[in-house]
Amino acid sequence: MVAQLLEGGPLAQRIKETLRGEVAALRQRGVVPRLVAVYFQGDPESLVYVRKQRKACEALGICCDSRELPVDSTETGVAEVIQELNDDPTVTGILLQTPLPPQIVGSRMQARIDPWKDVEGLHPVNMGGLLYGTYRVAPCTAVGAVELLRTIRPSLAGLEVTIVGHSKTVGKPLALLLLESALEAPTPTICHVATGDLAAHTRRADVLLVAVGKPELIRGPMIKPGAVVVDIGINLVEVLDAAGRPVLDEKGNPRRRLVGDVESAGAREVASWLTPVPGGVGPVTVMILLRNTVECAKALAELGRTTRSASVPTPSGSV
């Protein structure tokens, strides 16, 4: 058996086209979604993510700005910036870009964000809505993984699902999303760092979702033949030569490659479907973030809490 690749591009494209129409309709009403990313100096990857977010947003007519904060910011200072954005009627979405400096506690800062502007779905109010099934927005990666899975398994009723990882941003929301429909819900098992025999749980899973941030943790023998494997992990690892030594680039730096939490070569020999890394859940996650941004703008408009942004972008083409 050779697994089929469950690529995220087609689903991401469908979501994008839907959003394009929704943003155009909002703009006609004078409502311009505006996302502001708060990030900290000193991390070049954060700046890359912010630039990618801006490009993706502006391609759909969404304003995207950023606030760069000093790496030695205090929680009081960050809270003041967040409150300023909460109070700004032209801002319809706020994103707190990770990683955060060690003195900043992410959960406390997420709780400071207006839940109506919480595009990541991580505010306690929105997490509570996820528990009760009344959410408007939910954590982007978890939603993206479930929606991608449902493109090939619309109903999961009766299936055994194993989730490896129990983070508040992915693992826990995944379980709640899978249990949302009483008639189509699978039976989920959540594994984590304290799980005694991980392979015993993964080998009985009809669907395996992995999000732990450990490169190639799950290998072929740990997968049930014919299972659907959704690899949510993204890890940078060094490229090694045949002797196990790092391969260097022209500048003498170790070459790196992206891998998931699943060892893909072995998994493809066992699974029926496998998400590639990159190119699987990632593209869908980006579109879910933009969809959450639009949903926040809609909700704020209904509440009468928006004014037209002074900066109205013209869509620049494809994301």
QUILIN-V647036 format. One record per residue. SS is DSSP state (H for helix, E for strand, C for the rest). D_CENTER is the distance of its C-alpha to the mean C-alpha in Angstrom with 1 decimal. Layout:
BEGIN
ss-><SS	SS>
d_center-><D_CENTER	D_CENTER>
END
This chain:
BEGIN
ss-><C	C	C	E	E	C	C	C	H	H	H	H	H	H	H	H	H	H	H	H	H	H	H	H	H	H	H	H	C	C	C	C	C	E	E	E	E	E	E	E	C	C	C	H	H	H	H	H	H	H	H	H	H	H	H	H	H	H	C	C	C	C	E	E	E	E	E	E	E	C	C	C	C	C	H	H	H	H	H	H	H	H	H	H	H	H	H	C	C	C	C	C	E	E	E	E	C	C	C	C	C	C	C	C	C	H	H	H	H	H	H	H	C	C	H	H	H	E	C	C	C	C	C	H	H	H	H	H	H	H	H	H	C	C	C	C	C	C	C	H	H	H	H	H	H	H	H	H	H	H	C	C	C	C	C	C	C	C	C	E	E	E	E	E	C	C	C	C	C	C	H	H	H	H	H	H	H	H	C	C	C	C	C	C	C	C	E	E	E	E	E	C	C	C	C	C	C	H	H	H	H	H	C	C	C	C	E	E	E	E	C	C	C	C	C	C	C	E	C	H	H	H	C	C	C	C	C	E	E	E	E	C	C	C	E	E	E	E	C	E	C	C	C	C	C	E	C	E	C	C	C	C	C	E	C	E	E	E	E	C	C	E	C	H	H	H	H	H	C	C	C	C	E	E	C	C	C	C	C	C	H	H	H	H	H	H	H	H	H	H	H	H	H	H	H	H	H	H	H	H	H	H	C	C	C	C	C	C	C	C	C	C	C	C	C	C	C	C	C>
d_center-><30.0	27.5	24.0	22.7	19.5	16.7	15.3	12.4	14.5	16.8	14.4	12.5	16.1	17.1	14.5	15.5	19.1	18.8	17.2	19.9	22.5	21.1	20.9	24.4	25.7	24.4	26.0	29.2	29.3	28.9	25.4	23.1	19.5	19.0	15.9	16.9	14.8	16.7	16.8	19.5	22.1	22.6	19.3	19.4	15.8	14.7	17.2	15.9	12.3	14.2	16.5	14.0	12.4	16.1	17.1	14.5	15.5	19.1	19.3	18.8	21.0	18.6	19.9	17.7	19.4	18.8	20.7	21.4	22.9	25.2	24.0	26.7	25.7	26.6	24.6	27.2	26.6	22.9	23.5	26.1	23.7	21.2	24.2	25.5	22.3	22.5	26.1	25.6	25.9	24.6	21.2	19.0	15.6	14.9	12.1	13.0	12.0	12.1	14.3	16.9	20.6	22.0	24.0	21.1	19.8	16.2	16.8	19.9	18.5	15.6	18.6	20.4	18.1	19.7	17.7	18.5	16.7	13.6	10.8	8.2	10.3	11.4	15.0	17.5	18.7	15.4	14.8	18.4	18.0	15.5	18.3	20.9	19.2	19.8	16.4	15.8	12.1	9.8	6.5	3.9	2.7	6.4	7.6	6.7	8.4	11.2	11.9	12.2	14.4	16.5	17.4	19.7	20.3	20.6	22.3	21.5	24.7	26.5	24.1	23.4	19.8	19.0	15.8	16.0	14.4	14.6	12.3	11.8	8.1	7.8	11.5	13.3	11.2	11.4	15.1	15.6	14.0	16.2	19.1	18.9	21.6	24.8	26.3	23.5	21.8	21.9	23.1	20.2	20.9	18.7	19.7	19.3	21.3	24.4	24.5	28.0	27.8	24.3	25.8	27.8	24.7	22.7	26.0	26.4	23.0	23.0	19.2	17.5	13.8	13.4	11.0	13.4	13.4	17.0	18.0	19.5	20.1	20.6	23.5	25.5	28.0	25.3	24.2	26.1	27.8	26.2	22.9	19.6	17.2	13.4	12.5	9.0	10.6	11.2	14.5	17.3	20.7	24.2	26.1	29.3	32.6	34.9	36.3	33.0	33.2	30.5	30.8	31.3	30.6	33.4	32.8	33.2	29.6	27.9	26.0	22.4	20.2	16.7	16.6	14.4	15.3	17.7	20.9	20.7	24.4	25.5	22.8	23.9	27.4	26.6	23.6	23.9	20.4	18.0	14.7	15.4	13.8	13.2	13.0	11.5	8.0	7.0	9.0	7.9	4.3	6.7	9.0	7.4	7.2	10.7	11.8	11.1	13.1	15.8	16.0	16.6	19.2	20.9	21.2	22.6	25.0	26.2	26.9	28.7	26.7	26.0	28.3	28.1	26.4	29.0	26.8	26.2	24.6	25.8	23.3	23.5	22.8	20.1	16.7>
END
